[in-house]
Amino acid sequence: MRRTGAIRLAALACCFLAVGLAAGAQALHDLRQRLEQLAAGADARVGIAVVLDGRDTLTVNNDARYPMMSVVKLHQAVAVADALERRGASPDTLLDIGRDDLRPDTYSPLRDKYPDGGVRLSVAELLEYTLLLSDNNACDILFREFGGPAATDSCLRGIGLRHFAVQSTEADMHRDEQACYRNWTTPLEAVRLLEWLVARPSPEGGLPDFIRKTMTACRTGLDRLPAPLAGTGAVVGHKTGTGDRNAQGCIIGLNDVGFVVLPGGRRYTIAVLVRDSAESDEATARIIADVSEAVYRYAAGK
């Protein structure tokens, strides 16, 4: 009787496991359908990639090149961290900033604070300007000091990324609309970079740790990925990208990429990239927020 009972218990456990796996597969299928609906309902090209707990991967419209806009500042930050490590230099290394570095025709809180230049700021401070505030002048100062777009592109290829390109500075993109399209990524490749940054071991206080923590304090795009997560207790680190409208009147790119850690410890990385949107700025941001909400509800089991 004992042996028979044990067999029955084992069979019952297998049955419950099969039901749980089937329910999980159905939930993931439902999430995919919801994301496909959101993408299809937009007057834009919407690309999405999600990796849950470093394992389950879901993509929508991943077969296109999406202009990164200021998402490239995350790529640059990783390359700067690598360059400092190779040089044996500190993020406290000071850089001279002159008036000519502070272009007037671009978004730049750095220029607003130091309109005449003549200051020295650390690499870490400039990274805060790029990652927290998406400062375009700070980005180009870092490009100047760390080998330009080509060095960033080469660094990221060195860690295994392939489906992306970094070719343009912020100044290039302001001079030429087409230069905006030359900094591109697929959604999945953006998520692969996030996974590399979030999952790799790094010492407390090291530059990768600094980048992650700075992303959690990002002040741009609060109506995008973070919008539906307010009040949930989730930790959100993200980097936005926002383009102007092209000659056809469409937003070149409106993006948000980031990582989310839920109160129970579950985490996911997510990229939502919107190309050539004929929607309003607010409606395009709402697409990203709706995707974020759908993924959060799935991950949180709601």
C-alpha positions in Angstrom: 0.0 0.0 0.0 2.8 2.4 0.8 4.5 1.8 -2.5 1.2 2.3 -4.4 0.6 5.5 -2.4 4.0 6.8 -3.3 3.4 6.0 -7.0 0.1 7.9 -6.9 1.7 10.9 -5.2 4.4 11.0 -7.8 1.9 10.8 -10.6 -0.1 13.5 -9.0 3.0 15.7 -8.7 3.8 15.2 -12.4 0.2 16.1 -13.3 0.4 19.4 -11.3 3.8 20.1 -13.0 2.3 19.6 -16.4 -0.6 21.8 -15.6 1.7 24.5 -14.3 3.9 24.3 -17.4 0.9 24.5 -19.7 -0.4 27.5 -17.8 2.9 29.2 -18.0 3.2 28.6 -21.8 -0.3 29.9 -22.2 0.4 33.1 -20.3 3.5 33.7 -22.4 1.5 33.1 -25.5 -1.1 35.6 -24.3 1.7 38.2 -23.6 3.0 37.7 -27.1 -0.4 38.3 -28.6 -1.0 41.4 -26.5 2.4 42.9 -27.6 1.7 42.1 -31.2 -1.7 43.8 -30.9 -0.1 46.9 -29.4 2.5 47.0 -32.2 0.0 46.5 -35.0 -2.3 49.2 -33.6 0.3 52.0 -34.0 0.9 54.2 -37.0 4.6 53.4 -36.6 7.1 50.6 -36.7 7.2 49.2 -33.2 9.9 46.7 -32.1 9.9 44.9 -28.8 12.2 42.5 -27.0 12.0 41.1 -23.5 14.2 38.6 -21.6 12.7 37.3 -18.4 15.0 36.0 -15.6 17.8 35.8 -18.2 16.0 32.9 -19.9 12.7 33.3 -21.7 13.0 35.6 -24.7 10.2 37.2 -26.6 10.5 39.5 -29.6 8.1 41.4 -31.9 9.2 43.0 -35.2 12.8 42.3 -34.4 13.8 42.2 -38.1 14.2 45.9 -38.7 16.8 48.6 -37.9 15.6 51.1 -35.3 17.3 54.4 -34.9 18.7 54.5 -31.4 18.7 58.2 -30.9 20.0 58.8 -27.3 19.8 55.1 -26.4 23.3 55.2 -28.0 24.5 57.0 -24.8 24.1 53.7 -23.0 26.3 52.0 -25.6 28.8 54.8 -25.2 28.8 54.5 -21.4 29.7 50.8 -21.6 32.5 51.7 -24.1 33.8 54.5 -21.8 33.9 52.1 -18.8 35.9 49.6 -20.9 38.3 52.3 -22.1 38.9 53.5 -18.5 39.6 49.9 -17.4 42.0 49.3 -20.2 43.8 52.6 -19.5 43.9 51.9 -15.7 42.2 55.3 -15.3 39.6 56.4 -12.8 36.1 57.7 -13.5 37.2 60.7 -11.5 39.6 61.6 -14.4 39.0 65.3 -15.2 38.3 66.6 -18.7 38.6 70.2 -19.9 35.4 71.6 -21.4 35.6 74.7 -23.5 33.0 77.0 -24.8 33.3 75.4 -28.3 32.2 72.1 -26.7 28.9 73.5 -25.7 26.9 73.8 -28.9 23.9 76.2 -28.6 21.6 74.3 -31.0 21.0 71.2 -29.0 19.6 69.9 -25.8 22.2 70.4 -23.1 21.7 71.0 -19.4 25.5 71.0 -19.2 25.6 74.1 -21.4 22.8 75.7 -19.5 24.8 75.4 -16.3 28.2 76.4 -17.8 27.4 78.6 -20.8 30.9 79.9 -21.1 32.7 76.6 -20.6 36.1 76.9 -18.9 35.4 74.1 -16.5 36.8 70.7 -15.7 34.4 67.8 -15.0 35.1 64.2 -14.3 34.2 61.4 -16.6 31.7 60.2 -14.0 30.0 63.6 -14.0 29.7 63.6 -17.7 28.2 60.1 -17.7 25.6 61.4 -15.2 24.7 64.1 -17.7 24.3 61.7 -20.5 22.5 58.8 -18.7 20.4 60.9 -16.3 19.6 63.9 -18.5 20.5 62.7 -22.0 22.8 65.7 -22.5 23.9 65.9 -26.1 27.0 68.0 -25.6 28.2 65.8 -22.8 27.8 62.8 -25.2 30.0 64.4 -27.9 32.6 65.4 -25.3 32.9 61.8 -24.3 33.0 60.7 -28.0 35.9 63.2 -28.4 37.9 61.8 -25.5 37.2 58.1 -26.1 37.7 57.5 -29.8 34.4 58.6 -31.3 31.5 56.4 -32.5 33.9 53.9 -34.1 35.5 53.1 -30.8 32.1 52.5 -29.2 31.0 50.3 -32.1 34.2 48.3 -31.9 34.0 47.8 -28.1 30.5 46.4 -28.3 31.4 44.1 -31.1 34.1 42.9 -28.8 31.6 41.7 -26.2 29.6 39.9 -28.9 27.0 42.3 -30.2 26.4 42.2 -34.0 23.0 43.6 -35.0 23.6 47.3 -34.4 25.8 50.1 -35.6 27.2 53.3 -34.0 28.4 55.7 -36.6 27.1 59.2 -35.7 27.8 61.8 -33.0 25.0 64.0 -31.7 26.4 66.9 -33.9 26.2 64.6 -36.9 22.6 63.8 -36.2 21.7 67.5 -35.9 23.4 68.3 -39.2 21.9 65.4 -41.2 18.6 63.6 -40.7 20.0 60.5 -42.3 22.8 60.3 -39.7 20.1 59.5 -37.1 19.4 56.2 -39.0 23.1 55.3 -38.9 23.0 54.7 -35.2 20.7 51.7 -35.1 19.9 48.5 -33.2 17.4 45.6 -33.2 15.3 45.4 -30.0 16.9 42.0 -29.1 20.4 43.4 -29.5 19.6 46.3 -27.2 18.3 43.7 -24.6 21.4 41.6 -25.1 23.5 44.7 -24.1 21.2 45.2 -21.0 21.6 41.5 -20.1 25.4 41.9 -20.3 25.3 44.9 -18.1 22.9 43.6 -15.5 23.9 40.0 -15.2 27.7 40.3 -15.3 29.4 40.3 -11.9 31.1 43.6 -11.1 32.4 45.1 -7.9 30.3 47.5 -5.8 31.3 51.0 -6.9 32.8 49.9 -10.2 31.7 51.6 -13.4 29.2 48.9 -14.5 27.6 49.2 -11.1 27.7 53.0 -11.5 26.0 52.8 -14.9 23.2 50.5 -13.5 22.6 52.8 -10.5 22.6 55.9 -12.6 20.0 54.3 -14.9 17.7 53.8 -12.0 17.8 57.6 -11.4 17.1 58.5 -15.1 14.9 61.6 -15.3 13.8 61.4 -18.9 10.9 59.5 -20.4 9.0 58.9 -17.1 5.9 58.5 -19.3 7.4 55.5 -21.0 8.7 52.3 -19.4 8.5 53.6 -15.8 4.9 55.0 -16.1 2.9 51.8 -15.2 5.4 50.7 -12.5 4.9 53.7 -10.2 3.9 52.5 -6.8 4.6 48.8 -7.5 7.9 48.7 -5.6 9.8 47.6 -8.8 13.3 49.0 -9.4 13.5 50.4 -12.9 16.7 51.4 -14.7 16.3 52.8 -18.2 17.7 54.9 -21.0 15.5 56.8 -23.4 16.0 58.1 -27.0 13.9 60.8 -28.6 14.2 62.0 -32.2 12.9 65.0 -34.1 10.4 64.5 -36.9 11.7 63.7 -40.4 10.8 65.3 -43.7 7.7 63.2 -43.8 6.5 64.5 -40.5 7.2 61.3 -38.6 9.2 60.9 -35.4 12.5 59.4 -36.4 12.7 57.3 -33.2 11.1 57.3 -29.8 12.6 54.6 -27.5 13.1 53.3 -24.1 15.3 50.3 -23.0 15.9 49.1 -19.4 15.8 46.6 -16.7 13.2 45.9 -14.0 13.6 44.1 -10.7 10.3 43.2 -9.0 9.9 43.1 -5.2 10.0 39.3 -5.2 13.4 39.3 -7.0 12.1 38.4 -10.5 13.8 40.5 -13.2 13.5 41.3 -16.8 15.2 43.4 -19.5 13.1 45.2 -22.1 13.5 47.3 -25.2 10.7 49.1 -26.9 11.8 51.0 -30.0 9.4 53.0 -32.2 10.5 54.1 -35.6 8.9 56.6 -38.0 5.9 57.3 -35.9 3.1 59.3 -37.4 1.5 59.4 -33.9 1.7 62.4 -31.5 4.6 62.4 -29.1 2.3 61.6 -26.3 0.6 58.7 -28.1 4.0 57.3 -29.1 5.2 57.4 -25.5 1.9 55.7 -24.5 2.7 52.8 -26.8 5.9 52.2 -24.8 4.0 52.5 -21.5 1.3 50.0 -22.6 4.0 47.5 -23.6 5.7 48.0 -20.3 2.4 47.5 -18.4 1.7 44.2 -20.3 5.1 42.8 -19.5 5.0 43.9 -15.9 1.6 42.2 -15.4 2.9 39.0 -16.9 6.1 39.0 -14.8 4.2 39.8 -11.6 1.5 37.2 -12.3 -1.3 39.8 -12.4 
